[in-house]
């Protein structure tokens, strides 16, 4: 998959979770990418963000 396509999907997934009322609760940098945790009351989601554009985007949303 092209990096631009992957970046677009990551941004769409971040926006989808934020629109559903999730908030970014934690972010952890690894060698593989960034693990971004989202919470909404008793619901938890974690995304692995691989692209530099996706990493930049979620950091702006924090």
C-alpha positions, 0 to 999 in steps of 0.5 A, spaced: 500 500 500 502 506 498 504 511 504 499 516 502 493 511 502 495 508 508 496 516 511 489 517 509 486 511 512 489 513 518 487 520 519 480 517 517 480 512 523 482 518 527 477 522 525 472 517 526 473 515 533 474 523 535 467 524 532 464 518 536 466 521 542 473 518 543 478 522 546 486 521 545 488 518 552 495 516 551 500 516 545 507 511 546 512 511 540 515 505 538 520 503 533 514 500 529 510 506 529 505 510 535 500 507 539 495 511 540 489 510 545 482 512 545 477 512 551 470 513 551 467 512 558 468 504 559 470 503 551 477 503 549 481 503 542 488 503 540 491 504 533 498 503 531 499 509 526 505 508 522 506 514 517 509 520 519 503 524 516 498 520 521 503 521 527 503 529 525 496 529 525 494 525 531 499 530 535 495 536 532 489 533 535 492 532 542 
